[in-house]
């Protein structure tokens, strides 16, 4: 054994042979020599590894959390809203709607009538004020949430309920016959709206107003409406305030 510190000289050359043990020794650095590329345990290319796409591609990273803004749960904080729409330009009381705590009651008040509606599981609430049969006039609807943690202020929205105009005259043929007969009516009101003449409980004759807000025609009379004809704005199954015109 050489003493410590002695010059050992250059290391002995190492022969490289083919895996099958045959053939002449070869230099792995020579062109055409097989080269094996591996990754070390840390996932980085081993020294001398090639630059192929698969080897140099960055390792996948775990995506971070995606921020979400779900609707506030009942009792959580949130913003209460109120919107009035579908009032048919004043012909009908509007549909009011908004957002509140999911499943919580919303207290409404309009024209001296107070009631509550429940918000849906998604936190949406609505109420059709035309179902209250409000008379013609100017109104303000107020709404407030009853869920803790939501904005406690009372929100309001104003609206107008109007009625069309009508003149009704007994037709000459009905006057001569002496029976209830029919009346010739002339209607004026909001352009392109619809007016329903009340013929009986839940029975209507509909007139579509033109672009100038006018319509005319005849309506049958009965003993109960011989002296006056009642009518209101309407839209599908929604109805406005009731008005009446004497039959002359």
Secondary structure, 3 states (H helix, E strand, C coil): CCCCCCCCCCCCCCCCCCCCCCCCCCCCCCCCCCCCCCECCCCCECCCCCCCHHHHCCCCCCCCCCCCCCCCCCCCCECCCCEEECCHHHCCCCEEEEECCCCCEEEEEECCEEEEEECCCCCEEEEEHHHHCCCCEEEEEEEEECCCCECCCCEEEEEEECCCEEEEEECHHHHHHCCCCEEEEEEECCCCCEEEEEEECCEEEEEECCCCCEEEEEEECCCCCCCEEEEEEEECCEEEEEEEEEEC
